[in-house]
Amino acid sequence: MSRANNTIGRAIVFITLGLIFGGILGESLGWLFGHIGTLMNAGGEDNVVRNFFLRAWELKMGYLDDDSPLLIDLYMLKFNLGFTLRLNIVSIIGVVVALYMMKWSGSR
């Protein structure tokens, strides 16, 4: 049972790291291609290649219709509940690479 818990924990860590590093790399590539598009006069800051890397899919949980998080007001204590998962192409590639690395980094 301990081995299964260890594998699940490692998978969560690797998936999280893949999402973080992939998101950072995607944002960096989007900035770079936006800057290159401005320098080369190829569509300016908002060009097709930049938009490909920065286009994100969002999953929002705990949000109301007006994009504000759910507020629970208990007079002396207020809670804002909301969660957003934002994925882009490079973050998905980062998860795949991280899972591949996890496959080969385990103890044998």
Biotite code that builds the C-alpha atoms (Angstrom):
import biotite.structure as struc

atoms = struc.array([
    struc.Atom([0.000, 0.000, 0.000], chain_id="A", res_id=1, res_name="MET", atom_name="CA", element="C"),
    struc.Atom([2.872, 2.353, 0.755], chain_id="A", res_id=2, res_name="SER", atom_name="CA", element="C"),
    struc.Atom([4.305, 1.882, -2.750], chain_id="A", res_id=3, res_name="ARG", atom_name="CA", element="C"),
    struc.Atom([0.990, 2.916, -4.357], chain_id="A", res_id=4, res_name="ALA", atom_name="CA", element="C"),
    struc.Atom([0.767, 6.045, -2.186], chain_id="A", res_id=5, res_name="ASN", atom_name="CA", element="C"),
    struc.Atom([4.364, 6.907, -3.079], chain_id="A", res_id=6, res_name="ASN", atom_name="CA", element="C"),
    struc.Atom([3.598, 6.557, -6.805], chain_id="A", res_id=7, res_name="THR", atom_name="CA", element="C"),
    struc.Atom([0.480, 8.717, -6.585], chain_id="A", res_id=8, res_name="ILE", atom_name="CA", element="C"),
    struc.Atom([2.337, 11.386, -4.618], chain_id="A", res_id=9, res_name="GLY", atom_name="CA", element="C"),
    struc.Atom([5.212, 11.392, -7.125], chain_id="A", res_id=10, res_name="ARG", atom_name="CA", element="C"),
    struc.Atom([2.740, 11.664, -10.015], chain_id="A", res_id=11, res_name="ALA", atom_name="CA", element="C"),
    struc.Atom([1.031, 14.667, -8.434], chain_id="A", res_id=12, res_name="ILE", atom_name="CA", element="C"),
    struc.Atom([4.394, 16.370, -7.855], chain_id="A", res_id=13, res_name="VAL", atom_name="CA", element="C"),
    struc.Atom([5.585, 15.720, -11.420], chain_id="A", res_id=14, res_name="PHE", atom_name="CA", element="C"),
    struc.Atom([2.289, 16.839, -12.978], chain_id="A", res_id=15, res_name="ILE", atom_name="CA", element="C"),
    struc.Atom([2.330, 20.037, -10.908], chain_id="A", res_id=16, res_name="THR", atom_name="CA", element="C"),
    struc.Atom([5.943, 20.779, -11.826], chain_id="A", res_id=17, res_name="LEU", atom_name="CA", element="C"),
    struc.Atom([5.188, 20.077, -15.494], chain_id="A", res_id=18, res_name="GLY", atom_name="CA", element="C"),
    struc.Atom([2.253, 22.505, -15.417], chain_id="A", res_id=19, res_name="LEU", atom_name="CA", element="C"),
    struc.Atom([4.287, 25.216, -13.708], chain_id="A", res_id=20, res_name="ILE", atom_name="CA", element="C"),
    struc.Atom([7.379, 24.955, -15.903], chain_id="A", res_id=21, res_name="PHE", atom_name="CA", element="C"),
    struc.Atom([5.303, 24.518, -19.062], chain_id="A", res_id=22, res_name="GLY", atom_name="CA", element="C"),
    struc.Atom([3.194, 27.568, -18.204], chain_id="A", res_id=23, res_name="GLY", atom_name="CA", element="C"),
    struc.Atom([6.293, 29.668, -17.553], chain_id="A", res_id=24, res_name="ILE", atom_name="CA", element="C"),
    struc.Atom([7.893, 28.474, -20.797], chain_id="A", res_id=25, res_name="LEU", atom_name="CA", element="C"),
    struc.Atom([4.681, 29.174, -22.753], chain_id="A", res_id=26, res_name="GLY", atom_name="CA", element="C"),
    struc.Atom([4.417, 32.703, -21.372], chain_id="A", res_id=27, res_name="GLU", atom_name="CA", element="C"),
    struc.Atom([8.096, 33.301, -22.147], chain_id="A", res_id=28, res_name="SER", atom_name="CA", element="C"),
    struc.Atom([7.731, 32.032, -25.714], chain_id="A", res_id=29, res_name="LEU", atom_name="CA", element="C"),
    struc.Atom([4.631, 34.179, -26.169], chain_id="A", res_id=30, res_name="GLY", atom_name="CA", element="C"),
    struc.Atom([6.528, 37.262, -24.998], chain_id="A", res_id=31, res_name="TRP", atom_name="CA", element="C"),
    struc.Atom([9.498, 36.396, -27.234], chain_id="A", res_id=32, res_name="LEU", atom_name="CA", element="C"),
    struc.Atom([7.390, 35.849, -30.356], chain_id="A", res_id=33, res_name="PHE", atom_name="CA", element="C"),
    struc.Atom([5.400, 39.003, -29.636], chain_id="A", res_id=34, res_name="GLY", atom_name="CA", element="C"),
    struc.Atom([8.635, 40.980, -29.404], chain_id="A", res_id=35, res_name="HIS", atom_name="CA", element="C"),
    struc.Atom([10.006, 39.381, -32.585], chain_id="A", res_id=36, res_name="ILE", atom_name="CA", element="C"),
    struc.Atom([6.728, 40.156, -34.380], chain_id="A", res_id=37, res_name="GLY", atom_name="CA", element="C"),
    struc.Atom([7.105, 43.801, -33.414], chain_id="A", res_id=38, res_name="THR", atom_name="CA", element="C"),
    struc.Atom([10.734, 43.968, -34.550], chain_id="A", res_id=39, res_name="LEU", atom_name="CA", element="C"),
    struc.Atom([10.075, 42.241, -37.871], chain_id="A", res_id=40, res_name="MET", atom_name="CA", element="C"),
    struc.Atom([6.830, 44.139, -38.501], chain_id="A", res_id=41, res_name="ASN", atom_name="CA", element="C"),
    struc.Atom([5.067, 40.769, -38.839], chain_id="A", res_id=42, res_name="ALA", atom_name="CA", element="C"),
    struc.Atom([1.710, 41.411, -37.238], chain_id="A", res_id=43, res_name="GLY", atom_name="CA", element="C"),
    struc.Atom([3.020, 43.468, -34.354], chain_id="A", res_id=44, res_name="GLY", atom_name="CA", element="C"),
    struc.Atom([2.700, 42.442, -30.737], chain_id="A", res_id=45, res_name="GLU", atom_name="CA", element="C"),
    struc.Atom([-0.505, 40.458, -31.379], chain_id="A", res_id=46, res_name="ASP", atom_name="CA", element="C"),
    struc.Atom([0.651, 37.983, -34.055], chain_id="A", res_id=47, res_name="ASN", atom_name="CA", element="C"),
    struc.Atom([-0.493, 34.454, -34.827], chain_id="A", res_id=48, res_name="VAL", atom_name="CA", element="C"),
    struc.Atom([2.508, 32.604, -33.369], chain_id="A", res_id=49, res_name="VAL", atom_name="CA", element="C"),
    struc.Atom([2.297, 34.528, -30.073], chain_id="A", res_id=50, res_name="ARG", atom_name="CA", element="C"),
    struc.Atom([-1.411, 33.832, -29.806], chain_id="A", res_id=51, res_name="ASN", atom_name="CA", element="C"),
    struc.Atom([-0.790, 30.117, -30.402], chain_id="A", res_id=52, res_name="PHE", atom_name="CA", element="C"),
    struc.Atom([1.475, 29.918, -27.353], chain_id="A", res_id=53, res_name="PHE", atom_name="CA", element="C"),
    struc.Atom([-0.636, 32.179, -25.137], chain_id="A", res_id=54, res_name="LEU", atom_name="CA", element="C"),
    struc.Atom([-4.093, 30.846, -25.971], chain_id="A", res_id=55, res_name="ARG", atom_name="CA", element="C"),
    struc.Atom([-5.256, 29.224, -22.769], chain_id="A", res_id=56, res_name="ALA", atom_name="CA", element="C"),
    struc.Atom([-8.150, 27.076, -21.692], chain_id="A", res_id=57, res_name="TRP", atom_name="CA", element="C"),
    struc.Atom([-9.509, 27.898, -18.265], chain_id="A", res_id=58, res_name="GLU", atom_name="CA", element="C"),
    struc.Atom([-11.404, 25.697, -15.862], chain_id="A", res_id=59, res_name="LEU", atom_name="CA", element="C"),
    struc.Atom([-13.043, 27.778, -13.137], chain_id="A", res_id=60, res_name="LYS", atom_name="CA", element="C"),
    struc.Atom([-14.575, 26.241, -10.040], chain_id="A", res_id=61, res_name="MET", atom_name="CA", element="C"),
    struc.Atom([-16.317, 28.142, -7.261], chain_id="A", res_id=62, res_name="GLY", atom_name="CA", element="C"),
    struc.Atom([-16.935, 31.255, -9.368], chain_id="A", res_id=63, res_name="TYR", atom_name="CA", element="C"),
    struc.Atom([-20.204, 33.100, -9.804], chain_id="A", res_id=64, res_name="LEU", atom_name="CA", element="C"),
    struc.Atom([-21.589, 34.354, -13.133], chain_id="A", res_id=65, res_name="ASP", atom_name="CA", element="C"),
    struc.Atom([-19.743, 37.689, -12.997], chain_id="A", res_id=66, res_name="ASP", atom_name="CA", element="C"),
    struc.Atom([-16.252, 36.082, -12.659], chain_id="A", res_id=67, res_name="ASP", atom_name="CA", element="C"),
    struc.Atom([-16.008, 36.874, -8.974], chain_id="A", res_id=68, res_name="SER", atom_name="CA", element="C"),
    struc.Atom([-15.223, 34.074, -6.530], chain_id="A", res_id=69, res_name="PRO", atom_name="CA", element="C"),
    struc.Atom([-17.886, 32.762, -4.201], chain_id="A", res_id=70, res_name="LEU", atom_name="CA", element="C"),
    struc.Atom([-17.941, 34.897, -1.054], chain_id="A", res_id=71, res_name="LEU", atom_name="CA", element="C"),
    struc.Atom([-19.017, 33.434, 2.270], chain_id="A", res_id=72, res_name="ILE", atom_name="CA", element="C"),
    struc.Atom([-19.513, 36.232, 4.783], chain_id="A", res_id=73, res_name="ASP", atom_name="CA", element="C"),
    struc.Atom([-19.756, 35.146, 8.426], chain_id="A", res_id=74, res_name="LEU", atom_name="CA", element="C"),
    struc.Atom([-19.552, 38.718, 9.756], chain_id="A", res_id=75, res_name="TYR", atom_name="CA", element="C"),
    struc.Atom([-16.192, 38.383, 11.493], chain_id="A", res_id=76, res_name="MET", atom_name="CA", element="C"),
    struc.Atom([-14.756, 35.960, 8.953], chain_id="A", res_id=77, res_name="LEU", atom_name="CA", element="C"),
    struc.Atom([-14.983, 36.129, 5.159], chain_id="A", res_id=78, res_name="LYS", atom_name="CA", element="C"),
    struc.Atom([-14.021, 33.395, 2.736], chain_id="A", res_id=79, res_name="PHE", atom_name="CA", element="C"),
    struc.Atom([-13.406, 33.783, -0.981], chain_id="A", res_id=80, res_name="ASN", atom_name="CA", element="C"),
    struc.Atom([-13.680, 30.418, -2.652], chain_id="A", res_id=81, res_name="LEU", atom_name="CA", element="C"),
    struc.Atom([-12.496, 29.983, -6.201], chain_id="A", res_id=82, res_name="GLY", atom_name="CA", element="C"),
    struc.Atom([-10.085, 27.924, -8.231], chain_id="A", res_id=83, res_name="PHE", atom_name="CA", element="C"),
    struc.Atom([-8.852, 28.476, -11.786], chain_id="A", res_id=84, res_name="THR", atom_name="CA", element="C"),
    struc.Atom([-6.792, 26.031, -13.796], chain_id="A", res_id=85, res_name="LEU", atom_name="CA", element="C"),
    struc.Atom([-5.262, 27.718, -16.845], chain_id="A", res_id=86, res_name="ARG", atom_name="CA", element="C"),
    struc.Atom([-3.675, 25.485, -19.474], chain_id="A", res_id=87, res_name="LEU", atom_name="CA", element="C"),
    struc.Atom([-1.837, 26.368, -22.655], chain_id="A", res_id=88, res_name="ASN", atom_name="CA", element="C"),
    struc.Atom([-0.179, 24.189, -25.306], chain_id="A", res_id=89, res_name="ILE", atom_name="CA", element="C"),
    struc.Atom([3.279, 24.286, -23.727], chain_id="A", res_id=90, res_name="VAL", atom_name="CA", element="C"),
    struc.Atom([1.974, 23.443, -20.244], chain_id="A", res_id=91, res_name="SER", atom_name="CA", element="C"),
    struc.Atom([0.333, 20.302, -21.647], chain_id="A", res_id=92, res_name="ILE", atom_name="CA", element="C"),
    struc.Atom([3.637, 19.383, -23.326], chain_id="A", res_id=93, res_name="ILE", atom_name="CA", element="C"),
    struc.Atom([5.343, 20.081, -19.980], chain_id="A", res_id=94, res_name="GLY", atom_name="CA", element="C"),
    struc.Atom([3.066, 17.567, -18.234], chain_id="A", res_id=95, res_name="VAL", atom_name="CA", element="C"),
    struc.Atom([3.850, 14.910, -20.845], chain_id="A", res_id=96, res_name="VAL", atom_name="CA", element="C"),
    struc.Atom([7.610, 15.523, -20.486], chain_id="A", res_id=97, res_name="VAL", atom_name="CA", element="C"),
    struc.Atom([7.345, 15.502, -16.685], chain_id="A", res_id=98, res_name="ALA", atom_name="CA", element="C"),
    struc.Atom([5.466, 12.187, -16.689], chain_id="A", res_id=99, res_name="LEU", atom_name="CA", element="C"),
    struc.Atom([8.074, 10.722, -19.044], chain_id="A", res_id=100, res_name="TYR", atom_name="CA", element="C"),
    struc.Atom([10.807, 11.908, -16.673], chain_id="A", res_id=101, res_name="MET", atom_name="CA", element="C"),
    struc.Atom([8.922, 10.401, -13.733], chain_id="A", res_id=102, res_name="MET", atom_name="CA", element="C"),
    struc.Atom([8.794, 7.062, -15.515], chain_id="A", res_id=103, res_name="LYS", atom_name="CA", element="C"),
    struc.Atom([12.601, 6.926, -15.783], chain_id="A", res_id=104, res_name="TRP", atom_name="CA", element="C"),
    struc.Atom([13.505, 8.594, -12.482], chain_id="A", res_id=105, res_name="SER", atom_name="CA", element="C"),
    struc.Atom([11.987, 6.037, -10.108], chain_id="A", res_id=106, res_name="GLY", atom_name="CA", element="C"),
    struc.Atom([13.981, 3.692, -7.942], chain_id="A", res_id=107, res_name="SER", atom_name="CA", element="C"),
    struc.Atom([14.327, 0.171, -9.254], chain_id="A", res_id=108, res_name="ARG", atom_name="CA", element="C"),
])
